[in-house]
Amino acid sequence: MSTESQDTDDDLRDRITNFLRRNFPQIQMHGGSAAIQQLDRESGSVTIQLGGACSGCGISPMTIQAIKSRMVKEIPEIDTVHADTGMGGGADGDLGGMGGGGG
């Protein structure tokens, strides 16, 4: 991997991390955490790991939907956001992208 592409990936990771901190401070305020689990710049896909108090939290689904909806609008390189709360089933690919219906 070239140094330039590594710098570009690091920049994108930093922007995603800052996006999460800036837009979703309640995650940390409530004892949770959000971290990049996987990033595929070529496909425009990112998987966010929600941990700590987020695992099993009743409002996690709403937080996940808000992250997905806003991140694809604010970070042009990202087309699809997946989230993993560690609560069985792995990443929630069925909710990914912009078009997912609600329940």
C-alpha positions as CSV (number, residue, x, y, z in Angstrom):
1,M,0.0,0.0,0.0
2,S,1.4,3.4,-0.9
3,T,2.0,6.0,1.7
4,E,-0.4,8.4,-0.1
5,S,-3.3,5.9,0.0
6,Q,-2.5,5.2,3.7
7,D,-2.7,8.9,4.4
8,T,-6.0,9.1,2.5
9,D,-7.4,6.2,4.5
10,D,-6.2,7.7,7.8
11,D,-7.8,11.1,6.8
12,L,-11.1,9.4,6.1
13,R,-10.9,7.4,9.4
14,D,-10.3,10.7,11.2
15,R,-13.2,12.4,9.5
16,I,-15.5,9.5,10.4
17,T,-14.3,9.5,14.0
18,N,-14.8,13.2,14.3
19,F,-18.2,13.0,12.7
20,L,-19.3,10.4,15.4
21,R,-17.9,12.5,18.2
22,R,-19.4,15.8,16.9
23,N,-22.8,14.5,16.0
24,F,-23.4,11.8,18.6
25,P,-21.8,12.9,21.9
26,Q,-24.6,11.1,23.7
27,I,-22.9,7.8,22.9
28,Q,-19.9,8.6,25.2
29,M,-22.0,10.6,27.6
30,H,-24.1,7.5,28.3
31,G,-21.2,5.2,28.7
32,G,-21.1,3.8,25.2
33,S,-18.5,3.8,22.5
34,A,-18.4,4.0,18.7
35,A,-15.4,2.9,16.7
36,I,-14.6,2.0,13.1
37,Q,-14.6,-1.8,12.8
38,Q,-14.1,-2.0,9.0
39,L,-13.6,0.6,6.3
40,D,-13.6,-0.2,2.5
41,R,-12.9,3.0,0.7
42,E,-13.3,1.4,-2.7
43,S,-16.9,0.3,-2.1
44,G,-17.7,3.3,0.1
45,S,-18.7,1.0,3.0
46,V,-18.0,1.5,6.7
47,T,-18.9,-0.7,9.7
48,I,-19.2,1.0,13.0
49,Q,-18.9,-1.0,16.3
50,L,-21.1,0.3,19.0
51,G,-20.0,-1.0,22.4
52,G,-20.2,-0.4,26.1
53,A,-23.6,0.8,27.2
54,C,-24.8,0.8,23.6
55,S,-25.0,-3.0,23.6
56,G,-28.6,-3.8,24.4
57,C,-29.7,-0.2,24.9
58,G,-33.3,0.4,23.8
59,I,-32.4,3.5,21.7
60,S,-29.5,1.9,19.9
61,P,-31.6,1.2,16.8
62,M,-32.6,4.9,16.6
63,T,-28.9,6.0,17.1
64,I,-27.8,3.6,14.3
65,Q,-30.4,4.9,11.9
66,A,-29.4,8.5,12.6
67,I,-25.7,7.6,12.1
68,K,-26.5,5.9,8.8
69,S,-28.7,8.7,7.5
70,R,-26.4,11.5,8.4
71,M,-23.0,10.0,7.6
72,V,-23.8,9.2,4.0
73,K,-24.9,12.8,3.5
74,E,-22.0,14.4,5.3
75,I,-19.1,12.2,4.2
76,P,-19.1,11.9,0.4
77,E,-16.8,8.9,0.3
78,I,-19.3,6.8,2.3
79,D,-22.3,5.2,0.6
80,T,-23.2,2.5,3.0
81,V,-23.0,2.3,6.8
82,H,-23.3,-0.9,8.8
83,A,-23.4,-1.0,12.6
84,D,-22.6,-3.8,14.9
85,T,-23.7,-3.7,18.6
86,G,-22.3,-7.0,19.4
87,M,-25.8,-8.3,20.3
88,G,-25.9,-11.4,18.1
89,G,-26.3,-11.6,14.3
90,G,-23.2,-9.4,13.6
91,A,-23.5,-6.3,11.5
92,D,-27.0,-5.1,10.7
93,G,-26.6,-5.2,7.0
94,D,-30.4,-5.3,6.5
95,L,-30.6,-1.7,7.7
96,G,-27.8,-0.4,5.5
97,G,-27.9,2.4,3.0
98,M,-30.4,5.2,2.7
99,G,-33.5,3.3,1.7
100,G,-34.2,1.0,4.7
101,G,-37.8,1.0,5.9
102,G,-38.6,1.5,9.5
103,G,-40.4,-0.6,12.0
